[in-house]
Amino acid sequence: MDHSRNWLWVLVAVFAVATIAGVFSANLLVTILQLVIMVAFALLHGGLRYGAAGITAFALICFVVSTLFENLGVATGFPFGPYFYTDTLGPKLFYVPLLIAPAYLGVGYMAWVLATILVGDVKRGGDPLSTFATPFIAAFIMVLWDLSLDPTASTVEKNWIWEQGGGHFGVPLSNYLGWFLTVYVFMQLFALYLRARGPVGEAAQPKAYFLQAIAMYTIVALNFVLTYLVSGTETVTDATGAAWRSGDVFETAAITSLLTMIFVAALAAIKVLQHSSTPT
């Protein structure tokens, strides 16, 4: 187990390097590498806490729910609003690029861990409050990422297109509400799984275990700050023809990530460091 924990720090370090590389040389291969590292981290880290069956359940629930909601969204406009994916993210499963579900899994797992620190883990036979409150807060933590990501990925990079635009640099409010619903559904299903079939007699985890997940989430957040620092400015338009300055989009993403994602990460880190034992 100690050997596995050492590998987790290696993954954190490699993810930091890959994130920096992506800032200076953004391309599909670097994006795939980042997703591979995040998924590997989630599977290894989650396996230590929930066992192979538990983290497999998280991954399967996440993949099925996110794929269903994303394809439903493109086909019908519910729950995100009218949008479609371009071809920049590679091959698709029906309407949605294959890379989308791993992104939900990688960042979603980090959000889940931070929520268990702030609210409490969900355990077999546990109390109803944490069973519902933890996935509820985890969904908010996950959507903070998209709050910083979506305007850049859609309006600037054109990875997907919001057909009717929106007030947040071309992104509509419905997108974030749809994200919250999607993430909450798969987090809640996982919480119900843990309450019914989770590990019995879970072993306590050291502080470093939780700090590793916090570090990964922090790196995801700092990516927006680094991107802002090295990016130039040009005029971009959304699908409605509304014009935006890309520099403003990058700066807003940096501000948002610092004051939301980094705040949550700092709060979680303080709670971990304050406890003499594993947060529960």
Secondary structure per residue as TSV (DSSP state, phi and psi in degrees):
chain	resnum	aa	ss	phi	psi
A	1	M	-	360.0	-39.4
A	2	D	H	-61.2	-37.7
A	3	H	H	-61.5	-41.7
A	4	S	H	-63.3	-39.3
A	5	R	H	-64.4	-37.3
A	6	N	H	-63.6	-39.7
A	7	W	H	-64.3	-30.9
A	8	L	H	-63.3	-40.8
A	9	W	H	-65.8	-35.0
A	10	V	H	-63.0	-43.3
A	11	L	H	-63.2	-39.0
A	12	V	H	-60.2	-46.2
A	13	A	H	-65.2	-43.6
A	14	V	H	-66.0	-37.3
A	15	F	H	-64.2	-38.6
A	16	A	H	-62.2	-43.7
A	17	V	H	-65.2	-43.6
A	18	A	H	-64.6	-34.9
A	19	T	H	-66.7	-44.2
A	20	I	H	-62.6	-42.2
A	21	A	H	-60.8	-38.9
A	22	G	H	-66.3	-30.2
A	23	V	H	-66.5	-40.5
A	24	F	H	-91.5	-18.6
A	25	S	S	-145.8	73.2
A	26	A	-	-73.0	120.6
A	27	N	-	-157.2	170.4
A	28	L	H	-64.0	-36.1
A	29	L	H	-64.8	-40.6
A	30	V	H	-66.2	-39.8
A	31	T	H	-60.7	-43.7
A	32	I	H	-62.2	-42.7
A	33	L	H	-60.1	-44.9
A	34	Q	H	-60.7	-42.2
A	35	L	H	-66.7	-40.0
A	36	V	H	-60.3	-43.0
A	37	I	H	-65.0	-44.2
A	38	M	H	-63.5	-42.0
A	39	V	H	-66.9	-42.6
A	40	A	H	-60.4	-42.6
A	41	F	H	-60.9	-46.6
A	42	A	H	-60.1	-44.4
A	43	L	H	-67.3	-43.0
A	44	L	H	-71.6	-48.5
A	45	H	H	-63.7	-46.9
A	46	G	H	-66.7	-32.6
A	47	G	H	-63.6	-33.7
A	48	L	H	-67.0	-30.6
A	49	R	H	-95.5	-41.8
A	50	Y	H	-111.0	-3.0
A	51	G	H	80.1	168.5
A	52	A	H	-61.2	-40.5
A	53	A	H	-66.0	-40.1
A	54	G	H	-66.0	-48.4
A	55	I	H	-72.7	-28.4
A	56	T	H	-65.1	-40.0
A	57	A	H	-62.0	-43.9
A	58	F	H	-58.3	-47.5
A	59	A	H	-63.8	-44.9
A	60	L	H	-66.1	-44.4
A	61	I	H	-61.4	-44.5
A	62	C	H	-61.1	-48.4
A	63	F	H	-62.4	-46.5
A	64	V	H	-66.5	-49.3
A	65	V	H	-66.3	-46.5
A	66	S	H	-65.2	-40.0
A	67	T	H	-65.7	-42.1
A	68	L	H	-64.7	-47.9
A	69	F	H	-66.9	-39.6
A	70	E	H	-66.5	-43.2
A	71	N	H	-67.9	-37.9
A	72	L	H	-62.1	-39.4
A	73	G	H	-62.8	-45.8
A	74	V	H	-67.2	-39.1
A	75	A	H	-73.2	-34.7
A	76	T	H	-123.4	-17.3
A	77	G	-	90.5	-9.2
A	78	F	T	-103.0	134.4
A	79	P	T	-102.6	5.3
A	80	F	T	-91.2	-24.7
A	81	G	-	110.6	167.9
A	82	P	S	-70.4	118.4
A	83	Y	E	-155.8	169.0
A	84	F	E	-152.7	156.5
A	85	Y	E	-90.9	137.9
A	86	T	-	-82.7	-170.0
A	87	D	S	-95.8	7.4
A	88	T	T	-70.5	-21.5
A	89	L	T	-97.6	11.5
A	90	G	-	90.5	-162.6
A	91	P	-	-57.3	152.7
A	92	K	E	-119.6	153.8
A	93	L	E	-104.0	105.2
A	94	F	T	62.4	-110.0
A	95	Y	T	-97.0	-8.5
A	96	V	E	-119.2	132.6
A	97	P	E	-57.1	144.9
A	98	L	T	-62.2	-20.9
A	99	L	T	-77.0	-14.7
A	100	I	H	-69.3	-46.9
A	101	A	H	-60.9	-43.9
A	102	P	H	-60.9	-31.4
A	103	A	H	-66.3	-42.6
A	104	Y	H	-58.8	-42.7
A	105	L	H	-66.6	-48.6
A	106	G	H	-62.7	-55.3
A	107	V	H	-76.2	-32.4
A	108	G	H	-61.3	-39.2
A	109	Y	H	-65.6	-42.1
A	110	M	H	-59.1	-43.8
A	111	A	H	-62.0	-38.9
A	112	W	H	-62.1	-46.2
A	113	V	H	-62.0	-44.8
A	114	L	H	-61.8	-37.6
A	115	A	H	-66.5	-36.8
A	116	T	H	-67.2	-30.1
A	117	I	H	-69.5	-44.2
A	118	L	H	-79.3	-32.2
A	119	V	T	-111.7	-45.0
A	120	G	-	136.5	147.6
A	121	D	-	-75.5	159.1
A	122	V	-	-100.5	123.8
A	123	K	-	-122.5	161.7
A	124	R	T	-58.2	125.5
A	125	G	T	71.1	15.5
A	126	G	-	-72.1	179.6
A	127	D	-	-74.2	150.0
A	128	P	H	-62.8	-31.5
A	129	L	H	-60.6	-53.1
A	130	S	H	-65.7	-29.9
A	131	T	H	-60.5	-32.3
A	132	F	H	-106.3	-32.6
A	133	A	H	-72.7	-38.8
A	134	T	H	-63.3	-50.0
A	135	P	H	-64.8	-30.5
A	136	F	H	-62.9	-47.7
A	137	I	H	-70.7	-37.3
A	138	A	H	-59.8	-37.6
A	139	A	H	-64.5	-41.2
A	140	F	H	-60.3	-45.3
A	141	I	H	-62.4	-37.3
A	142	M	H	-67.4	-44.0
A	143	V	H	-67.6	-25.3
A	144	L	H	-56.8	-35.3
A	145	W	H	-63.3	-47.5
A	146	D	H	-67.8	-28.8
A	147	L	H	-58.9	-36.1
A	148	S	H	-84.9	-32.2
A	149	L	H	-80.1	-45.0
A	150	D	H	-61.7	-45.4
A	151	P	H	-59.9	-38.1
A	152	T	I	-69.5	-47.0
A	153	A	I	-67.9	-30.1
A	154	S	I	-98.0	-63.4
A	155	T	I	-67.9	-38.4
A	156	V	I	-88.5	-52.6
A	157	E	T	-89.7	-14.5
A	158	K	-	60.9	34.7
A	159	N	S	-71.0	-30.3
A	160	W	E	-145.8	160.5
A	161	I	E	-123.8	127.1
A	162	W	E	-88.6	109.4
A	163	E	T	-63.8	-29.6
A	164	Q	T	-110.4	14.3
A	165	G	-	63.8	-160.1
A	166	G	-	173.9	163.1
A	167	G	T	-72.9	-20.8
A	168	H	B	-93.5	75.9
A	169	F	T	51.7	44.9
A	170	G	T	91.5	0.4
A	171	V	B	-108.4	130.0
A	172	P	-	-83.6	158.5
A	173	L	H	-57.2	-36.5
A	174	S	H	-56.9	-29.7
A	175	N	H	-60.3	-47.1
A	176	Y	H	-71.8	-34.3
A	177	L	H	-66.9	-39.5
A	178	G	H	-65.7	-39.7
A	179	W	H	-61.3	-45.8
A	180	F	H	-59.8	-45.5
A	181	L	H	-60.4	-47.9
A	182	T	H	-59.3	-49.6
A	183	V	H	-67.4	-42.0
A	184	Y	H	-60.3	-40.8
A	185	V	H	-60.2	-48.6
A	186	F	H	-74.9	-30.8
A	187	M	H	-66.9	-41.5
A	188	Q	H	-66.5	-40.6
A	189	L	H	-61.8	-40.1
A	190	F	H	-66.4	-39.6
A	191	A	H	-61.4	-41.7
A	192	L	H	-65.8	-36.9
A	193	Y	H	-61.2	-47.1
A	194	L	H	-62.8	-40.7
A	195	R	H	-64.5	-32.1
A	196	A	H	-93.2	-36.4
A	197	R	H	-134.7	13.4
A	198	G	-	-67.1	172.3
A	199	P	-	-58.7	146.1
A	200	V	S	-99.6	131.1
A	201	G	S	66.3	49.9
A	202	E	-	-56.6	133.2
A	203	A	-	-74.1	142.9
A	204	A	-	-65.0	144.4
A	205	Q	-	-108.2	144.5
A	206	P	-	-70.8	164.1
A	207	K	H	-58.7	-36.8
A	208	A	H	-58.8	-32.6
A	209	Y	H	-58.7	-45.7
A	210	F	H	-74.5	-35.1
A	211	L	H	-65.7	-28.5
A	212	Q	H	-63.4	-44.8
A	213	A	H	-67.4	-38.7
A	214	I	H	-62.7	-40.7
A	215	A	H	-62.3	-41.9
A	216	M	H	-62.4	-45.6
A	217	Y	H	-64.1	-37.6
A	218	T	H	-64.3	-40.5
A	219	I	H	-62.4	-42.7
A	220	V	H	-57.1	-42.7
A	221	A	H	-67.2	-44.5
A	222	L	H	-68.0	-19.4
A	223	N	H	-55.8	-38.2
A	224	F	H	-69.9	-33.9
A	225	V	H	-68.8	-46.5
A	226	L	H	-62.9	-40.6
A	227	T	H	-61.2	-42.3
A	228	Y	H	-62.0	-41.1
A	229	L	H	-66.3	-27.9
A	230	V	H	-107.1	-4.6
A	231	S	-	-90.5	149.5
A	232	G	-	-91.3	-164.0
A	233	T	-	-131.2	134.0
A	234	E	-	-145.6	164.5
A	235	T	E	-87.8	128.2
A	236	V	E	-123.5	156.9
A	237	T	E	-126.1	149.5
A	238	D	-	-92.4	-172.9
A	239	A	T	-67.0	-19.7
A	240	T	T	-89.5	-4.2
A	241	G	-	91.7	-0.9
A	242	A	-	-65.7	134.8
A	243	A	E	-97.6	139.0
A	244	W	E	-135.4	150.3
A	245	R	E	-88.2	122.2
A	246	S	H	-61.0	-32.9
A	247	G	H	-61.6	-35.8
A	248	D	H	-67.8	-37.7
A	249	V	H	-62.8	-47.5
A	250	F	H	-63.8	-40.6
A	251	E	H	-66.4	-41.4
A	252	T	H	-64.7	-38.2
A	253	A	H	-62.7	-40.3
A	254	A	H	-64.6	-44.9
A	255	I	H	-61.5	-46.8
A	256	T	H	-62.0	-46.0
A	257	S	I	-65.3	-38.9
A	258	L	I	-65.8	-42.1
A	259	L	I	-91.3	-6.2
A	260	T	I	-120.4	-64.4
A	261	M	I	-64.4	-47.4
A	262	I	H	-66.9	-35.1
A	263	F	H	-60.1	-48.2
A	264	V	H	-63.5	-42.4
A	265	A	H	-62.0	-42.3
A	266	A	H	-64.9	-42.1
A	267	L	H	-61.4	-44.1
A	268	A	H	-65.3	-42.0
A	269	A	H	-63.3	-41.4
A	270	I	H	-62.9	-41.5
A	271	K	H	-65.0	-40.5
A	272	V	H	-62.3	-47.3
A	273	L	H	-69.8	-24.4
A	274	Q	H	-74.6	-26.5
A	275	H	-	-86.4	137.8
A	276	S	S	-78.3	-15.4
A	277	S	S	-130.7	-176.7
A	278	T	-	-63.4	132.7
A	279	P	-	-60.9	141.3
A	280	T	-	-129.1	360.0
